């Protein structure tokens, strides 16, 4: 089976009702990202940070995967599909995708502030005083600005094996995620799905200037697959 590697960003989940991106003015849902998405912000005001992610978690549990997520999952009937996402939601998994790599962490997980490998599922509010087994405060399992991206090497390895690359709902301007498209073999057919595409068409690149739901459907049509 051919291997389709899919890189997804905030635009993938936008049609589900999630705003999981940093706006140009440095705000995320009205919050200064330096206050809620950095280690320094957590150290300065952990209650604010925990409340911010509690709100995001509650919002996530109220929304559903959109048709873009669902059609990507359906591709697994015909292809090996690996999804590498910058999103912290679980909508790919809920839609049925079985191979999802989260570059920036997962909202429905928390981890110990003492041991980064002590990770556990979490679907309720995370509060000051919620601790790991060793007694250390739990924090959101999110890669904050200024922190290393532990899954980036795995993502690079996945991209190296792509027969087809699909990029959905991301500007491909934020590193290290933006570097991943350069790890596919030269000449690999690449499809870029975004209503305001930042990449210009060139050999082996097909730009689909549409949102995720209709853009994924168009991609499927272009590879002559009837789901």
Helices and strands as residue ranges (DSSP letters): E 3-8, H 10-14, E 27-28, E 31-32, H 33-36, H 39-44, H 46-60, H 67-74, G 75-77, E 80-85, H 91-95, E 100-102, E 105-112, E 119-121, E 138-142, H 152-160, E 164-168, G 177-183, E 189-193, E 205-208, H 212-222
